[in-house]
Amino acid sequence: MKTKLITDTFGNQHELKVDDDMEWIFEYSIIASWNGQDLRPSLGNGSFYSQIIHCPSHLSIDHKDRDTFNCQRDNLRIADKTQQQLNRGLEANGKMFIGVVQRSQYSYAAEFTFKCKKHRLCGFKSPMDAAFARDQMAYDLLVNMPIPKGCDEPYINYVVWNFPELVGKLVGGHQFDRQTRNNK
């Protein structure tokens, strides 16, 4: 792995990581630019990522570890917009658990959005119970989904889990005793 420090427009430094055979990319003038969602490396006049991996124009490059400066090939994958949304972590919402909403002082809901459809389970007494239900709901929805055309991996590989150590133990087809509501 080769690294180089690059500076963003705010004067902050970021460590750019690439594979050993990609050291030639450091010959370009690389800047850290804001794309409206996050800071990422840029060549200024062209796509930085297109120099590393070929990606069809209707898809984009996703960072498995969500570090936009880790540009090693094994950390990059081709994704559609839905897969990109699934690979959002706690930094996206600033909460203790992903997909948990406090409904009242003693009531929590589990939410999971997939392809613009929000799935919600209500009536949990603790945020941890709701977080587990959210993971189970995500697993149930995605476990048998096919790999999208042109993408590298199935949707389920992009989900950021509250309890990643339990994902292999989740069982598809789980029936909840609480009412499931689908909201657009």
Secondary structure as a PSIPRED ss2 file (coil, helix, strand):
# PSIPRED VFORMAT (PSIPRED V4.0)

   1 M C   1.000  0.000  0.000
   2 K E   0.000  0.000  1.000
   3 T E   0.000  0.000  1.000
   4 K E   0.000  0.000  1.000
   5 L E   0.000  0.000  1.000
   6 I E   0.000  0.000  1.000
   7 T E   0.000  0.000  1.000
   8 D E   0.000  0.000  1.000
   9 T C   1.000  0.000  0.000
  10 F C   1.000  0.000  0.000
  11 G C   1.000  0.000  0.000
  12 N C   1.000  0.000  0.000
  13 Q E   0.000  0.000  1.000
  14 H E   0.000  0.000  1.000
  15 E E   0.000  0.000  1.000
  16 L E   0.000  0.000  1.000
  17 K E   0.000  0.000  1.000
  18 V E   0.000  0.000  1.000
  19 D C   1.000  0.000  0.000
  20 D H   0.000  1.000  0.000
  21 D H   0.000  1.000  0.000
  22 M H   0.000  1.000  0.000
  23 E H   0.000  1.000  0.000
  24 W H   0.000  1.000  0.000
  25 I H   0.000  1.000  0.000
  26 F H   0.000  1.000  0.000
  27 E H   0.000  1.000  0.000
  28 Y C   1.000  0.000  0.000
  29 S C   1.000  0.000  0.000
  30 I C   1.000  0.000  0.000
  31 I E   0.000  0.000  1.000
  32 A E   0.000  0.000  1.000
  33 S E   0.000  0.000  1.000
  34 W E   0.000  0.000  1.000
  35 N C   1.000  0.000  0.000
  36 G C   1.000  0.000  0.000
  37 Q C   1.000  0.000  0.000
  38 D C   1.000  0.000  0.000
  39 L E   0.000  0.000  1.000
  40 R E   0.000  0.000  1.000
  41 P E   0.000  0.000  1.000
  42 S E   0.000  0.000  1.000
  43 L C   1.000  0.000  0.000
  44 G C   1.000  0.000  0.000
  45 N C   1.000  0.000  0.000
  46 G C   1.000  0.000  0.000
  47 S C   1.000  0.000  0.000
  48 F C   1.000  0.000  0.000
  49 Y H   0.000  1.000  0.000
  50 S H   0.000  1.000  0.000
  51 Q H   0.000  1.000  0.000
  52 I C   1.000  0.000  0.000
  53 I C   1.000  0.000  0.000
  54 H C   1.000  0.000  0.000
  55 C C   1.000  0.000  0.000
  56 P C   1.000  0.000  0.000
  57 S C   1.000  0.000  0.000
  58 H C   1.000  0.000  0.000
  59 L C   1.000  0.000  0.000
  60 S E   0.000  0.000  1.000
  61 I E   0.000  0.000  1.000
  62 D E   0.000  0.000  1.000
  63 H E   0.000  0.000  1.000
  64 K C   1.000  0.000  0.000
  65 D C   1.000  0.000  0.000
  66 R C   1.000  0.000  0.000
  67 D C   1.000  0.000  0.000
  68 T C   1.000  0.000  0.000
  69 F C   1.000  0.000  0.000
  70 N E   0.000  0.000  1.000
  71 C C   1.000  0.000  0.000
  72 Q C   1.000  0.000  0.000
  73 R H   0.000  1.000  0.000
  74 D H   0.000  1.000  0.000
  75 N H   0.000  1.000  0.000
  76 L E   0.000  0.000  1.000
  77 R E   0.000  0.000  1.000
  78 I E   0.000  0.000  1.000
  79 A E   0.000  0.000  1.000
  80 D C   1.000  0.000  0.000
  81 K H   0.000  1.000  0.000
  82 T H   0.000  1.000  0.000
  83 Q H   0.000  1.000  0.000
  84 Q H   0.000  1.000  0.000
  85 Q H   0.000  1.000  0.000
  86 L H   0.000  1.000  0.000
  87 N C   1.000  0.000  0.000
  88 R C   1.000  0.000  0.000
  89 G C   1.000  0.000  0.000
  90 L H   0.000  1.000  0.000
  91 E H   0.000  1.000  0.000
  92 A H   0.000  1.000  0.000
  93 N C   1.000  0.000  0.000
  94 G C   1.000  0.000  0.000
  95 K C   1.000  0.000  0.000
  96 M C   1.000  0.000  0.000
  97 F C   1.000  0.000  0.000
  98 I C   1.000  0.000  0.000
  99 G C   1.000  0.000  0.000
 100 V E   0.000  0.000  1.000
 101 V E   0.000  0.000  1.000
 102 Q E   0.000  0.000  1.000
 103 R E   0.000  0.000  1.000
 104 S E   0.000  0.000  1.000
 105 Q C   1.000  0.000  0.000
 106 Y C   1.000  0.000  0.000
 107 S E   0.000  0.000  1.000
 108 Y E   0.000  0.000  1.000
 109 A E   0.000  0.000  1.000
 110 A E   0.000  0.000  1.000
 111 E E   0.000  0.000  1.000
 112 F E   0.000  0.000  1.000
 113 T E   0.000  0.000  1.000
 114 F E   0.000  0.000  1.000
 115 K C   1.000  0.000  0.000
 116 C C   1.000  0.000  0.000
 117 K E   0.000  0.000  1.000
 118 K E   0.000  0.000  1.000
 119 H E   0.000  0.000  1.000
 120 R E   0.000  0.000  1.000
 121 L E   0.000  0.000  1.000
 122 C E   0.000  0.000  1.000
 123 G E   0.000  0.000  1.000
 124 F E   0.000  0.000  1.000
 125 K C   1.000  0.000  0.000
 126 S C   1.000  0.000  0.000
 127 P H   0.000  1.000  0.000
 128 M H   0.000  1.000  0.000
 129 D H   0.000  1.000  0.000
 130 A H   0.000  1.000  0.000
 131 A H   0.000  1.000  0.000
 132 F H   0.000  1.000  0.000
 133 A H   0.000  1.000  0.000
 134 R H   0.000  1.000  0.000
 135 D H   0.000  1.000  0.000
 136 Q H   0.000  1.000  0.000
 137 M H   0.000  1.000  0.000
 138 A H   0.000  1.000  0.000
 139 Y H   0.000  1.000  0.000
 140 D H   0.000  1.000  0.000
 141 L H   0.000  1.000  0.000
 142 L H   0.000  1.000  0.000
 143 V C   1.000  0.000  0.000
 144 N C   1.000  0.000  0.000
 145 M C   1.000  0.000  0.000
 146 P C   1.000  0.000  0.000
 147 I C   1.000  0.000  0.000
 148 P C   1.000  0.000  0.000
 149 K C   1.000  0.000  0.000
 150 G C   1.000  0.000  0.000
 151 C C   1.000  0.000  0.000
 152 D C   1.000  0.000  0.000
 153 E C   1.000  0.000  0.000
 154 P C   1.000  0.000  0.000
 155 Y H   0.000  1.000  0.000
 156 I H   0.000  1.000  0.000
 157 N H   0.000  1.000  0.000
 158 Y H   0.000  1.000  0.000
 159 V C   1.000  0.000  0.000
 160 V C   1.000  0.000  0.000
 161 W C   1.000  0.000  0.000
 162 N C   1.000  0.000  0.000
 163 F C   1.000  0.000  0.000
 164 P H   0.000  1.000  0.000
 165 E H   0.000  1.000  0.000
 166 L H   0.000  1.000  0.000
 167 V H   0.000  1.000  0.000
 168 G H   0.000  1.000  0.000
 169 K H   0.000  1.000  0.000
 170 L C   1.000  0.000  0.000
 171 V C   1.000  0.000  0.000
 172 G C   1.000  0.000  0.000
 173 G C   1.000  0.000  0.000
 174 H C   1.000  0.000  0.000
 175 Q C   1.000  0.000  0.000
 176 F C   1.000  0.000  0.000
 177 D C   1.000  0.000  0.000
 178 R C   1.000  0.000  0.000
 179 Q C   1.000  0.000  0.000
 180 T E   0.000  0.000  1.000
 181 R E   0.000  0.000  1.000
 182 N E   0.000  0.000  1.000
 183 N E   0.000  0.000  1.000
 184 K C   1.000  0.000  0.000
